[in-house]
Amino acid sequence: MRPIIEFCQSNMHTGTDQVMKKLEAEPDYDIIEYGCLGNCGQCYAMPYALVNGEIVASEDADTLYTLILEKINEADAWADLDLD
């Protein structure tokens, strides 16, 4: 399953615009930008994004990028498990 990474336009002042641009260069990710994701408290406080519907947040944009990639790798690992 392709990861879906969602960004809030109102959060771009925290540096998430650069994170989004880096992730858009990866053709295996679906990147969506919304005017508002409805997480105003989170949005005001720090850089964040939704990865497959789950909030990923950090103190700075560079760390957010790393955490997003870790979340994607974690989801891939779960998808690769053969539970039969």
Helices and strands as residue ranges (DSSP letters): E 4-8, G 9-14, H 16-24, E 30-34, H 40-45, E 48-51, E 54-57, H 61-80
